[in-house]
Amino acid sequence: MKKDQNLRKEFLGKLDGFINKVEKNFQKKHLKAYFRGDEYFTFGRNQKTREPEWFKVLYTFLKQPKK
């Protein structure tokens, strides 16, 4: 499959204006996973099973204007 050169990947998480420290740490981990190219990342643990909670990295592809 041919890669479209006119697409740009954009992060959909929050970069500032955090409500509290937990939200800031969550978004920091979210951004690190985005930069690494991961599809999912862990944050915290499930209270019942004590297993790590998995979250999907939020991003979209945008078309770049032609030059």
Buried (B, 14 or more C-beta within 10 A) or exposed (E): EEEEEEEEEEBEBBEEEBEEEEEBEBBBBBBEBBEEEEEEBEBEEEEEEEEEEEBEBEBEEEEEEEE
